[in-house]
Amino acid sequence: MDENPDRESNNEDQVTVSWLWNRDATRRHLLAYWFYSFLVVSVDESFPLFCMSVSSGLGITESQIGNILTGSGLCYVLMQYFAVTKMVSKFGAYNAMLIGTLTSVPLACLMPFSLVLNKGSEPGELRVGVLVYLAIIYSILRVSGTVVFSTLNMTTNRTVPFHARATMNGFSMLGGSLGKALGPTFAGTLFAFSVSAGAFKPPFESVNVFCVISLLGFILVAMAQNLKVHMDKPNNVNQKTCEMDNNVCSSMDGESDERLTF
């Protein structure tokens, strides 16, 4: 009875940022989480700039943007239960993550199509069909984001022993906060450059912005696929985890998807 607390204390002393970073599976999951945090904020910052821009966007008011976000919020409420619970239960954590990455940031390139749908309307006017279109696209992005963040959090926690999860989550939040801090700077700089550089004619400046972000989103898709392939290898994480603590062995092979259900 006296040996367990000492052994657990020694294990906790070994949990450092360097130790976490040297774990291949943990590092891969953290990088995906941080990169996705950066991309989500980049989309969130680019969307209102696109809506308000007169020369390269819809040129609508803040109240109309609020109507779009209200519509997307209603769709989000209706869709998120199925997305988070049913997708993970049916497809497994890594497949759900892959689907989420495909249907989130890469879909940002569809937003400029609202310019075509709104063509011919009065300046500052937003057609109902365009409002519904943007609300649906944006809600799909948000629901998919919930799936990605949820599955990333679950799977990342399973790459380390129980006693290391507090440190790992703190490190994860630190990197995620940094990514979210860089997102607005990147989006604002990209939008300003696209508009002022003169390389694109209106309204193709906004098309360039969302295409760049969507391409970055496909890099995240590749990272999610890489996670799935990497974690499908038998005993990829089990051995490292069990070496650290024989009483804490988290399976990350095919059985892991079944355990990551609601």
URSUL-V229459 format. One record per pair of residues at least 4 apart in sequence whose ideal C-beta (glycine too) atoms are under 8 Angstrom apart, sorted by sequence separation. I is the first residue (numbers start at 0). J is the second residue. D is the distance in Angstrom with one decimal. If there is no record, write none. Layout:
i: {I/I}
j: {J/J}
d: {D/D}
This chain:
i: {1/2/3/4/5/6/7/8/9/10/14/15/16/17/18/22/23/24/25/26/27/28/29/30/31/32/33/34/35/36/37/38/39/40/41/42/44/45/46/47/48/52/59/60/61/62/63/64/65/66/67/68/69/70/71/72/73/74/75/78/79/80/81/82/83/84/85/86/87/90/91/92/93/94/95/96/97/98/99/100/101/102/112/113/114/120/125/126/127/128/129/130/131/132/133/134/135/136/137/138/139/140/141/142/143/144/145/146/147/148/149/150/151/152/153/154/159/160/163/164/165/166/167/168/169/170/171/172/173/174/175/176/177/178/180/181/182/183/184/185/186/187/188/189/190/191/192/199/202/203/204/205/206/207/208/209/210/211/212/213/214/215/216/217/218/219/220/221/222/223/224/225/226/227/228/231/234/236/237/238/239/240/241/243/250/251/254/255/13/14/20/21/51/52/53/59/80/81/87/90/100/120/125/159/193/199/230/250/19/20/49/50/51/52/120/193/229/230/241/249/19/49/50/51/117/199/240/241/48/49/51/87/90/117/156/159/199/240/250/50/51/86/117/158/198/240/19/51/116/194/156/193/237/86/116/117/155/156/193/237/50/51/86/116/236/237/50/190/193/237/190/193/236/237/113/116/155/235/47/50/82/235/190/234/113/152/189/233/112/113/232/230/231/186/189/230/231/110/189/230/110/186/109/106/106/107/106/103/104/102/103/106/102/103/102/103/101/100/99/103/98/99/99/99/100/98/99/96/95/96/99/96/95/96/57/57/93/56/67/92/96/66/87/57/70/74/78/82/86/49/70/73/74/78/82/92/93/42/45/49/63/71/83/87/92/60/67/70/71/75/79/82/83/87/39/46/58/59/66/70/71/74/78/82/35/39/42/58/59/69/70/73/74/38/59/67/68/71/72/75/79/83/63/67/71/75/57/70/74/35/53/68/67/71/57/154/147/154/158/157/160/163/159/158/162/160/161/160/162/161/160/114/160/159/46/111/114/158/157/158/111/157/110/111/154/42/111/157/110/108/154/107/108/157/108/39/107/108/154/107/153/106/104/105/35/104/107/150/104/105/35/104/105/35/103/104/105/32/35/100/32/100/101/31/32/100/100/28/32/97/100/28/29/97/28/96/97/25/28/93/96/97/96/25/93/94/24/25/93/22/22/93/33/36/40/44/48/52/55/93/32/36/40/43/44/48/55/19/36/39/54/29/33/37/41/45/49/25/29/32/33/36/37/40/41/44/48/52/32/35/36/39/40/44/19/33/34/37/38/41/42/45/14/18/29/33/37/41/45/36/40/55/56/19/54/55/14/19/37/41/54/55/14/55/56/10/16/54/55/11/15/19/10/11/14/52/10/14/52/16/7/49/49/48/49/94/45/92/93/45/91/92/91/90/91/45/92/91/42/41/87/88/87/88/38/41/87/38/84/38/83/38/34/35/34/31/34/31/30/31/27/31/27/28/27/27/24/23/24/24/24/24/22/24/13/10/10}
j: {5/6/7/8/9/10/11/12/13/14/18/19/20/21/22/26/27/28/29/30/31/32/33/34/35/36/37/38/39/40/41/42/43/44/45/46/48/49/50/51/52/56/63/64/65/66/67/68/69/70/71/72/73/74/75/76/77/78/79/82/83/84/85/86/87/88/89/90/91/94/95/96/97/98/99/100/101/102/103/104/105/106/116/117/118/124/129/130/131/132/133/134/135/136/137/138/139/140/141/142/143/144/145/146/147/148/149/150/151/152/153/154/155/156/157/158/163/164/167/168/169/170/171/172/173/174/175/176/177/178/179/180/181/182/184/185/186/187/188/189/190/191/192/193/194/195/196/203/206/207/208/209/210/211/212/213/214/215/216/217/218/219/220/221/222/223/224/225/226/227/228/229/230/231/232/235/238/240/241/242/243/244/245/247/254/255/258/259/18/19/25/26/56/57/58/64/85/86/92/95/105/125/130/164/198/204/235/255/25/26/55/56/57/58/126/199/235/236/247/255/26/56/57/58/124/206/247/248/56/57/59/95/98/125/164/167/207/248/258/59/60/95/126/167/207/249/29/61/126/204/167/204/248/98/128/129/167/168/205/249/63/64/99/129/249/250/64/204/207/251/205/208/251/252/129/132/171/251/64/67/99/252/208/252/132/171/208/252/132/133/252/251/252/208/211/252/253/133/212/255/136/212/136/136/139/140/140/139/140/139/140/143/140/143/143/144/143/143/143/147/143/144/145/146/147/146/147/146/146/147/150/150/150/151/113/114/150/114/125/150/154/125/146/117/130/134/138/142/146/110/131/134/135/139/143/153/154/104/107/111/125/133/145/149/154/123/130/133/134/138/142/145/146/150/103/110/122/123/130/134/135/138/142/146/100/104/107/123/124/134/135/138/139/104/125/133/134/137/138/141/145/149/130/134/138/142/125/138/142/104/122/137/137/141/129/226/223/230/236/236/240/243/240/240/244/243/244/244/247/247/247/202/249/249/137/202/205/249/249/251/205/251/205/206/251/140/209/255/209/209/255/209/210/259/212/144/212/213/259/213/259/213/212/213/144/213/216/259/215/216/147/216/217/148/216/219/220/148/151/216/151/219/220/151/152/220/222/151/155/220/223/154/155/223/155/223/224/155/158/223/226/227/227/158/226/227/158/159/227/158/159/230/171/174/178/182/186/190/193/231/171/175/179/182/183/187/194/159/176/179/194/170/174/178/182/186/190/167/171/174/175/178/179/182/183/186/190/194/175/178/179/182/183/187/163/177/178/181/182/185/186/189/159/163/174/178/182/186/190/182/186/201/202/166/201/202/162/167/185/189/202/203/163/204/205/160/166/204/205/162/166/170/162/163/166/204/163/167/205/170/162/205/208/208/209/256/208/255/256/209/255/256/256/256/257/212/259/259/212/212/259/260/260/261/212/215/261/215/261/216/261/219/218/219/219/219/222/222/222/223/222/226/225/226/226/229/229/229/230/235/236/239/239/251/243/243/244}
d: {7.1/5.9/6.1/6.1/6.4/6.5/6.4/6.5/6.9/7.1/5.8/7.1/6.1/6.3/7.1/6.3/6.4/6.5/6.2/6.3/6.6/6.4/6.2/6.1/6.2/6.4/6.6/6.4/6.2/6.7/6.3/6.6/6.4/6.2/6.2/6.3/6.9/6.0/6.4/6.0/6.1/3.3/4.1/7.2/6.4/6.8/6.9/6.5/6.2/6.5/6.3/6.2/6.8/6.6/6.0/6.6/6.7/5.9/5.7/5.6/5.8/5.9/4.7/5.5/6.7/6.2/5.8/5.7/7.0/3.8/6.5/6.3/6.4/6.4/6.2/6.5/6.6/6.3/5.9/7.3/6.2/6.1/6.5/5.8/6.7/4.3/5.6/7.0/6.4/6.2/6.3/6.1/6.3/6.4/5.9/6.1/6.4/6.7/6.5/6.1/6.1/6.2/6.8/6.8/6.3/6.1/6.0/6.2/6.0/6.2/6.5/6.0/5.8/6.5/6.7/7.1/4.1/7.7/5.6/6.0/6.6/6.4/6.2/6.3/6.5/6.7/6.1/6.1/6.7/6.4/6.3/6.3/6.5/6.6/7.7/5.8/6.2/5.9/6.1/6.1/6.2/6.1/6.1/6.2/6.4/5.9/5.3/4.3/7.1/6.3/6.8/6.5/6.0/6.3/6.7/6.0/6.4/6.7/6.5/6.9/7.2/7.1/6.7/6.7/6.6/6.4/6.4/6.2/6.6/6.7/6.4/5.9/6.0/6.3/7.8/8.0/5.2/5.7/5.9/6.3/6.9/7.1/5.8/7.6/4.9/4.9/6.5/6.2/6.0/7.1/7.6/7.6/6.4/7.6/4.0/6.4/7.8/7.3/5.8/4.9/7.8/7.3/5.6/5.9/7.7/4.8/6.1/5.4/5.4/5.6/7.5/5.9/7.8/6.6/5.6/6.1/6.7/7.0/7.8/7.7/7.6/4.3/5.1/7.1/7.7/7.5/6.6/4.7/7.1/7.0/6.9/4.7/6.7/6.5/5.4/5.1/5.4/5.8/7.2/5.4/7.9/4.3/5.6/8.0/8.0/5.6/7.7/7.6/6.9/4.6/7.1/4.1/5.9/6.6/6.2/4.6/7.0/7.3/7.3/7.5/7.4/7.3/7.7/4.8/6.9/6.2/4.9/7.6/4.7/6.8/7.6/5.3/4.2/7.3/5.0/6.1/6.4/6.3/5.7/7.3/7.9/7.4/5.2/7.1/5.9/7.9/5.5/5.5/7.7/5.5/7.7/5.0/6.9/7.7/6.2/7.5/7.1/6.8/7.8/7.3/6.2/7.7/5.5/6.2/6.2/6.9/5.9/7.7/7.2/5.9/5.2/7.8/7.9/3.6/4.4/5.3/7.9/7.5/4.5/6.2/7.7/7.3/8.0/3.6/5.8/7.2/4.0/7.1/5.7/5.8/6.9/4.0/5.4/6.5/6.5/6.9/7.3/7.6/7.9/4.7/7.2/7.8/7.6/6.2/6.3/6.1/6.4/4.7/6.0/6.5/6.7/7.8/6.0/7.7/7.2/5.9/6.9/6.2/7.5/7.5/5.0/7.6/5.7/7.5/5.4/6.6/5.7/7.9/4.4/4.6/5.3/6.5/5.9/6.5/7.6/7.0/6.0/6.1/6.1/3.2/7.5/3.5/4.7/5.3/7.5/7.2/5.2/5.8/7.9/7.9/8.0/7.9/7.9/4.8/5.0/5.0/7.9/4.1/7.5/5.1/5.6/5.6/7.7/5.4/4.1/5.8/6.4/7.7/7.9/7.7/7.6/7.3/6.8/6.6/7.7/7.4/7.8/7.5/5.6/7.7/5.6/7.7/7.1/7.8/6.8/5.2/7.7/4.5/7.3/5.0/4.2/5.5/7.5/7.9/7.0/7.4/7.6/7.4/4.5/6.8/5.5/5.9/8.0/4.6/7.7/6.5/5.7/6.5/5.5/5.0/7.5/4.7/5.4/7.7/7.9/5.5/5.1/3.9/7.0/5.0/5.1/7.5/6.4/4.9/7.8/6.5/6.8/7.3/6.9/4.2/5.8/2.9/5.6/7.2/6.8/6.4/6.8/7.7/7.0/7.2/4.9/5.1/5.6/6.2/7.7/4.6/7.9/6.4/6.5/7.1/4.5/6.1/6.6/4.8/4.0/5.2/6.0/6.8/5.9/7.5/7.2/6.1/7.6/4.4/6.3/7.1/4.3/5.8/4.1/6.5/6.9/6.5/7.9/7.8/7.3/6.2/7.3/7.9/7.4/7.9/5.9/4.2/4.7/7.5/4.6/7.4/5.7/7.0/7.8/7.8/7.1/7.0/4.1/3.6/4.5/4.6/7.8/6.6/5.7/7.2/5.7/3.8/7.0/2.9/7.8/3.8/4.9/7.3/6.0/7.9/5.1/7.3/6.3/6.5/7.1/7.1/6.8/5.8/7.4/5.5/7.8/7.5/8.0/7.8/6.1/4.6/5.1/4.5/6.1/7.5/7.5/5.2/6.7/6.7/4.6/4.5/6.8/5.5/7.3/8.0/6.9/7.5/4.4/3.9/5.3/7.2/7.7/7.5/4.5/5.3/7.6/5.9/5.3/7.9/4.7/7.9/7.8/7.9/6.6/5.7/6.2/4.8/7.1/8.0/7.4/7.2/5.6/6.7/6.5/6.7/7.9/5.3/2.8/7.8/7.3/6.5/3.9/7.1/6.1/5.5/6.1/4.6/5.9/6.5/6.8/7.8/6.6/5.9/4.6/6.0/7.4/6.3/7.6/5.7/5.8/6.8/6.8/4.8/7.0/6.5/7.6/6.3/7.1/6.6/5.8/6.3/6.9/7.8/6.6/6.6/4.9/7.8/6.5/7.0/7.5/6.5/5.8}
